Amino acid sequence: MEYIRVKGNFAKHIQGQLTYVRIIAMGYLLVILAGTLLLMLPAAATDGKGTEFLTALFTATSATCVTGLVVVDTATHWTVFGQTVILLMIQVGGLGFMTMGVMMALLLRQKISLRTRGLLQESMNYMQMGGIVRLVKMAFTGTFLIEGMGSLLLMTKFIPVFGAGKGICLSIFHSISAFCNAGFDLMGTYSGQYSSLAAFYDDSMVNIVVMLLIIVGGIGFFVWSDLRRNGFHWKKYMLHTKIVLFTTTFLVILGTALFLIFEKDNLLAGMNGKERLLAAAFSSVTARTAGFNTIDTGKLTTASKLLTGVLMLIGGNPGSTAGGVKTVTIAVLLAYVWSNLRAGRGTNIFGRRLDDDTIKKASSVVMISLIMAVTAVIAISYMQPALPAEDVIFEVLSAIGTVGMSTGITRDLTIGSRIVIILLMYCGRIGSMSFALSFTERKKVAPVEFPVEKVMIG
C-alpha cells in the first residue's frame, strides 16, 4: 500500500510539472529526435553510408521548426526516403504536432479531453478553448486543400521542365514547403546546390503561387476562420484579424518598395520591369519566415540585408505556420508607443482598447527574442571571429525567426555555432516566451506585492 501511495504521488508530481508549454516543447523535441534517427540511416543519404549525428540533427530541427537553414543540399545529399522524412517533419512542424495528433484521434472517433483541448489552445495560440476542435478540423482540411491547389498550379510549370514524375514530386514538395513557410527546396540537381528558386526568378506563375502559399500559410488559422465566417465585411472582423491583414499588407508593400530602391543598381540591375517587381516582391514575402530566394541573398546590399533582418525578426502572424515575434506583437507595441507619445488614455487600435496583459506579453516576447539574438551573435562571433558580423547577425535572425535565408555561412559554421543555431530554431518554433516559460512556469504564485518606488527612464 505504501509503495502504491508513493508511486501515485510521484505520478501526480510529474503530471503537475508537465504544464501545457512544457508538453509542447517536449513534443517538438521528440519529433526532432525521431527525425534525426531516421535521417542518420544509410537509406536516407545518397552515398549509402548514412549521415553523422549533428548534420542529421541540424536538418531535422530545421525541418520540424519549418526554418530552411541547411548544412547539406537537400536535393543532392538526401535520397527520396530522406526527402520524404524531411517533408513529413515540415508538415508536422507547420501544422503542429498537437493538431496532427488530434486529427488522428478524430479520424479514429475518439473523444477529445479537456486537457487536450487546453494543449491545442496553447499550441495554436488560440484565444479561447471553445471551438478549438472545429478550428483544428478547418485548419487540417484547409491546409491539404491549399497545398493541393498549389501543387497543381506548380505542375503546370514543373512538369514541362522536369517531366511528369519528377515534376509532380517537386510540385508537391515545394507547395508543402512554401505553405508551411519552411523554405526547403529540391532544385540542387537542376540549377546548382543551394540555389533555391533562383532559376525561376522571372517566372510569374512560380513566383506568385509560392508567394500566395507563404502568405496564406502565414496569416494564421484563426484569421482563416474569421474570413470564412464574415466574408469581405471588414467591420465584422475581430480586432486580431484586422491587425493581421493590415500589418501583413503594409509590410509586403513596404518591403517590396524598399527592395526596389535598395537593389536597383545591384541585383535588380539589368532586369526588366516585370522581373524587378517579381524579385522585389518575392524578397519581401519570403523574408517573413519562408526562406526561399530567387536572387542571391549573399550579394544583397547592406541596406537590403538590414531590411531583411527586420522582416525576419517580425515574421508572420500568431497561430500560423510562420515564425518570428509576429506582426501582431509589433503592432501592439507600436500602438502602445504611439499612445504614450500622444499622452493618450489607454492603447487603442481600430476603435478597440488593448488590455495591459497583452502589452506586457508583447513586450516580453520582443525582449526575450532580442536577448537570445544578441547572446547568439556574441557567442558565434567569439567562436568564429573570421565571420563577417553582418552575416552572423543575418544568420541568427534567420534562425530565431525560423526563416531559413542565409548569406551562405551556414555550411561554414563550426560544431559550437551549429548547436547555437539549432537551439535558436527550436526556440523560434515553440516561441521565445514559451521556451523561457518552460523553465520558469509555476502553477502557484504567492499573492505578495512589493512596495512601489520610481526609477528614472530615458
C-alpha positions in Angstrom: 0.0 0.0 0.0 2.8 2.4 0.9 4.5 1.6 -2.5 1.3 2.3 -4.4 0.8 5.6 -2.4 4.4 6.8 -3.2 4.1 5.8 -6.8 0.8 7.6 -7.1 2.2 10.8 -5.5 5.2 10.6 -7.8 3.0 10.3 -10.9 0.9 13.3 -9.7 4.0 15.3 -9.1 5.3 14.6 -12.6 1.9 15.4 -14.2 1.8 18.7 -12.2 5.2 19.7 -13.6 4.1 19.0 -17.2 2.4 22.2 -18.0 1.0 22.9 -21.5 4.1 24.8 -22.5 6.4 22.0 -21.4 4.4 19.3 -23.1 4.5 21.3 -26.4 8.3 21.8 -26.0 8.8 18.1 -25.3 6.6 17.2 -28.2 8.6 19.1 -30.8 11.8 17.8 -29.2 10.6 14.2 -29.7 9.7 14.8 -33.3 13.2 16.3 -33.9 14.9 13.3 -32.3 12.8 10.8 -34.2 13.6 12.6 -37.5 17.3 12.8 -36.6 17.4 9.0 -36.1 15.7 8.4 -39.5 18.0 10.8 -41.3 21.0 9.0 -39.9 20.0 5.8 -41.6 22.1 4.7 -44.7 18.9 4.7 -46.7 18.4 8.4 -46.2 21.7 9.5 -47.7 22.7 9.3 -51.4 26.1 7.9 -50.6 24.5 5.0 -48.7 26.8 5.5 -45.7 24.4 7.4 -43.5 24.8 10.9 -42.1 26.6 12.0 -39.0 24.5 13.0 -35.9 25.0 16.7 -35.9 24.1 17.2 -39.6 21.0 15.0 -39.2 20.0 16.9 -36.0 20.5 20.3 -37.7 18.4 19.2 -40.7 15.7 17.6 -38.5 15.5 20.7 -36.3 15.3 23.0 -39.4 12.6 20.9 -41.0 10.5 20.4 -37.8 10.8 24.1 -36.9 10.0 25.0 -40.5 13.1 27.1 -40.9 15.0 26.0 -44.0 18.6 26.5 -43.0 20.7 23.6 -44.3 24.3 22.4 -44.0 23.9 19.9 -46.9 22.0 20.4 -50.1 18.5 18.8 -49.7 18.3 17.6 -53.4 21.8 16.0 -53.7 22.6 14.7 -50.2 19.3 13.1 -49.3 17.6 10.2 -51.1 13.9 10.0 -51.8 13.4 8.4 -48.4 15.4 11.2 -46.7 13.5 13.9 -48.6 10.2 12.2 -47.6 11.2 12.2 -43.9 12.1 15.9 -44.2 8.7 16.7 -45.9 6.8 14.8 -43.2 8.7 16.8 -40.5 7.9 20.0 -42.3 4.2 19.1 -42.4 4.1 18.2 -38.7 6.0 21.3 -37.8 3.9 23.6 -39.9 0.5 22.3 -38.7 1.8 21.5 -35.2 2.2 18.0 -33.8 -0.8 18.5 -31.5 -3.0 19.4 -34.5 -1.9 16.3 -36.3 -2.4 14.1 -33.2 -5.9 15.4 -32.5 -6.9 14.9 -36.2 -5.8 11.3 -36.0 -7.8 10.9 -32.8 -10.9 12.4 -34.5 -10.5 10.1 -37.5 -10.5 7.2 -35.1 -13.6 8.6 -33.5 -12.0 9.2 -30.1 -13.2 11.9 -27.7 -11.0 14.9 -27.1 -10.4 15.5 -23.4 -10.5 18.9 -21.7 -6.7 18.8 -21.1 -6.1 18.0 -24.8 -8.3 21.0 -25.8 -6.2 23.1 -23.5 -3.0 21.8 -25.1 -4.5 22.6 -28.5 -5.3 26.1 -27.4 -1.8 26.7 -26.3 -0.2 25.1 -29.3 -2.3 27.1 -31.8 -2.1 30.3 -29.7 -5.9 30.4 -29.8 -7.7 33.0 -27.7 -10.4 30.7 -26.3 -11.0 27.0 -25.7 -14.4 27.0 -27.2 -14.5 25.9 -30.9 -10.8 24.7 -30.8 -11.7 21.3 -32.2 -13.7 22.9 -35.0 -10.7 25.1 -35.8 -8.4 22.1 -36.0 -10.7 20.4 -38.5 -10.8 23.5 -40.6 -7.0 24.0 -40.4 -6.4 20.4 -41.3 -8.8 20.3 -44.3 -7.8 23.8 -45.5 -4.1 23.0 -45.3 -4.3 20.0 -47.6 -6.8 21.7 -49.9 -4.5 24.8 -50.4 -1.3 22.7 -50.6 -3.1 20.5 -53.3 -4.1 23.6 -55.3 -0.6 25.0 -55.0 0.8 21.6 -56.2 -1.5 21.6 -59.3 -0.5 25.1 -60.3 3.2 24.4 -59.9 2.8 21.3 -62.0 1.9 23.5 -65.0 5.5 24.8 -64.8 7.5 22.0 -63.4 6.2 19.1 -65.5 7.2 20.7 -68.8 10.7 21.2 -67.4 11.3 18.1 -65.3 9.0 15.5 -66.8 5.8 14.1 -65.3 7.1 12.0 -62.5 9.7 14.4 -61.1 7.6 17.4 -61.9 4.7 16.1 -59.8 7.0 15.3 -56.9 8.7 18.7 -57.0 5.4 20.5 -57.1 4.1 18.7 -54.1 7.3 19.2 -52.1 7.6 22.9 -52.9 3.9 23.5 -52.3 4.1 22.0 -48.8 7.4 23.7 -48.1 6.0 27.1 -49.1 2.7 26.8 -47.3 4.5 25.7 -44.1 6.9 28.6 -44.5 9.8 26.1 -44.4 12.0 27.1 -47.4 13.4 23.7 -48.2 13.9 23.1 -51.9 14.9 20.3 -54.3 16.4 22.4 -57.1 20.0 21.4 -56.3 20.2 18.9 -59.1 18.7 21.4 -61.6 20.2 24.8 -61.0 23.1 24.1 -58.6 23.3 23.3 -54.9 21.7 25.8 -52.5 20.2 27.7 -55.4 16.6 27.6 -54.1 14.2 29.0 -56.8 16.8 31.3 -58.5 16.2 29.5 -61.8 12.6 30.7 -61.8 13.3 34.3 -60.8 11.4 35.5 -64.0 8.6 33.0 -63.9 5.4 34.8 -62.9 3.4 31.6 -62.2 6.1 30.1 -59.8 6.7 33.4 -58.0 3.1 34.3 -57.5 2.0 30.8 -56.4 4.8 30.4 -53.9 4.2 33.9 -52.5 0.5 33.2 -52.1 1.2 29.9 -50.4 3.6 31.7 -48.0 1.1 34.5 -47.2 -1.9 32.2 -46.8 0.0 29.8 -44.5 1.4 32.7 -42.5 -1.8 34.7 -41.8 -3.0 32.2 -39.2 -5.8 29.7 -38.8 -7.9 32.0 -36.6 -7.9 34.6 -39.4 -9.0 31.8 -41.8 -11.9 31.1 -39.5 -12.8 34.8 -39.2 -12.6 35.4 -43.0 -14.7 32.3 -43.7 -17.4 33.4 -41.2 -17.6 37.1 -42.2 -16.5 37.1 -45.8 -15.4 40.6 -47.0 -17.1 42.6 -44.3 -14.2 44.5 -42.7 -16.3 45.9 -39.8 -17.3 42.4 -38.7 -13.8 41.1 -38.4 -12.2 40.5 -34.9 -9.5 43.0 -33.9 -6.9 40.3 -34.3 -7.9 39.7 -37.9 -7.8 43.4 -38.7 -4.3 43.8 -37.3 -3.1 40.8 -39.1 -4.5 41.8 -42.5 -3.4 45.4 -42.2 0.1 44.7 -41.0 0.7 41.9 -43.5 -0.3 44.0 -46.4 1.7 47.0 -45.2 4.9 45.0 -44.7 4.6 43.3 -48.1 4.1 46.6 -49.9 6.7 48.5 -47.9 9.3 45.7 -48.2 8.7 45.5 -52.0 9.2 49.2 -52.4 12.4 49.3 -50.3 13.9 46.3 -52.1 13.3 48.0 -55.5 15.1 51.1 -54.2 18.0 49.3 -52.4 18.7 46.8 -55.2 18.0 48.9 -58.3 21.8 49.3 -59.0 22.8 45.9 -57.7 20.9 42.6 -58.1 18.0 44.1 -60.0 20.2 45.9 -62.5 19.7 44.5 -66.0 16.3 43.1 -65.2 13.2 44.4 -67.0 10.2 46.0 -65.1 8.3 42.7 -64.5 11.4 40.8 -63.3 12.3 43.6 -60.9 8.9 43.7 -59.4 8.8 39.9 -59.0 12.2 39.7 -57.4 11.5 42.6 -55.0 8.0 41.3 -54.0 9.4 37.7 -53.6 12.2 39.0 -51.4 9.7 41.0 -49.3 7.4 38.0 -48.8 10.0 35.3 -48.3 11.8 37.3 -45.6 8.6 36.8 -43.5 9.8 33.3 -42.3 9.6 31.4 -45.7 13.3 31.1 -46.6 13.2 30.7 -50.4 15.1 33.1 -52.6 15.1 34.0 -56.3 18.1 36.3 -56.1 21.5 35.7 -54.4 21.0 36.6 -50.7 24.7 36.8 -50.1 25.1 39.6 -52.7 22.4 41.9 -51.3 23.4 45.4 -50.3 23.9 46.1 -46.7 20.7 48.1 -46.6 18.8 45.1 -48.1 20.3 42.8 -45.5 19.3 45.0 -42.7 15.8 45.3 -44.1 15.6 41.5 -44.5 16.8 41.1 -40.9 14.0 43.4 -39.6 11.4 41.5 -41.7 12.8 38.1 -40.4 12.6 39.3 -36.8 8.9 40.4 -37.2 8.0 37.2 -39.0 4.4 36.0 -39.7 1.3 36.0 -37.7 0.2 34.2 -34.4 -1.3 30.8 -34.7 0.1 30.2 -38.2 2.9 28.2 -39.8 5.2 31.2 -39.6 7.8 32.2 -37.0 9.2 35.4 -35.7 8.0 37.6 -32.9 4.8 38.0 -35.0 3.2 41.0 -36.7 0.5 41.5 -34.0 3.2 41.7 -31.3 5.0 44.5 -33.2 1.6 46.3 -34.0 0.7 46.2 -30.3 4.0 47.7 -29.2 3.9 50.4 -31.9 0.3 51.3 -30.9 1.5 51.5 -27.2 4.4 53.8 -28.0 2.2 56.0 -30.2 -0.4 56.2 -27.4 2.3 57.3 -24.9 3.7 59.9 -27.3 0.3 61.4 -27.6 -0.3 61.1 -23.8 -3.5 59.1 -24.6 -5.6 57.2 -22.2 -5.1 53.5 -22.9 -3.7 51.9 -26.1 -6.3 52.0 -28.8 -6.3 50.4 -32.3 -9.1 50.1 -34.9 -11.6 51.5 -32.4 -10.7 49.0 -29.6 -8.6 49.3 -26.5 -5.9 46.8 -25.7 -5.6 45.3 -22.2 -2.4 45.7 -20.2 -1.7 41.9 -20.2 -1.5 41.9 -24.0 1.0 44.8 -23.9 3.1 43.1 -21.2 3.2 39.8 -23.2 4.2 41.6 -26.4 7.0 43.4 -24.6 8.2 40.2 -23.1 8.2 38.3 -26.4 10.3 41.0 -28.2 12.7 41.5 -25.3 13.3 37.7 -24.8 13.9 37.3 -28.6 16.3 40.2 -28.7 18.3 38.9 -25.7 18.5 35.4 -27.3 19.6 37.0 -30.6 22.3 39.2 -29.1 23.6 36.4 -27.0 23.8 34.1 -30.0 25.6 36.7 -32.1 28.2 37.3 -29.4 28.7 33.5 -29.0 29.1 32.7 -32.7 31.3 35.8 -33.2 33.5 34.6 -30.3 33.8 31.0 -31.7 34.3 32.2 -35.3 35.8 35.7 -35.3 36.6 35.4 -39.0 32.9 35.5 -40.0 31.6 39.0 -41.0 29.4 40.4 -38.2 26.5 41.4 -40.6 26.4 37.8 -41.9 26.3 36.4 -38.3 23.5 38.8 -37.4 21.6 37.8 -40.5 22.1 34.0 -39.8 20.9 34.4 -36.1 17.8 36.4 -37.1 17.0 33.9 -39.8 17.3 31.0 -37.2 15.3 32.6 -34.4 12.6 33.8 -36.9 12.5 30.3 -38.4 13.1 31.9 -41.8 15.9 29.9 -43.4 17.5 32.6 -45.5 21.3 32.7 -45.4 24.2 34.7 -46.9 26.0 31.4 -47.3 27.8 30.9 -44.0 25.6 28.1 -42.7 27.9 25.4 -44.1 30.9 27.1 -42.6 29.6 27.0 -39.0 31.6 25.0 -36.5 30.1 22.5 -34.2 29.5 25.0 -31.4 28.0 27.6 -33.8 25.7 24.9 -35.3 24.5 24.0 -31.8 23.6 27.6 -31.2 21.7 27.8 -34.4 19.8 24.6 -33.6 18.8 26.0 -30.2 17.6 29.2 -31.9 15.5 27.4 -34.4 13.9 25.3 -31.7 13.2 28.4 -29.6 11.8 30.2 -32.6 9.3 27.4 -33.4 7.9 26.9 -29.9 8.1 30.7 -29.2 10.8 32.6 -27.3 8.5 33.3 -24.4 7.2 29.7 -24.3 10.8 28.5 -24.2 11.5 30.7 -21.3 8.3 29.7 -19.5 9.1 26.0 -19.9 11.9 26.6 -17.4 10.2 29.1 -15.1 6.5 28.4 -15.2 4.8 27.6 -11.9 1.2 26.9 -11.1 1.1 28.8 -7.8 2.2 32.3 -7.3 2.2 33.9 -3.9 -0.2 36.9 -3.8 2.5 39.3 -2.5 3.4 42.7 -3.9 6.5 44.7 -3.1 6.4 48.4 -2.3 6.4 50.8 -5.3 9.4 53.0 -6.0 10.0 55.1 -9.1 13.2 55.0 -11.2 14.4 57.3 -14.0 13.7 56.2 -17.6 15.2 57.6 -20.8 
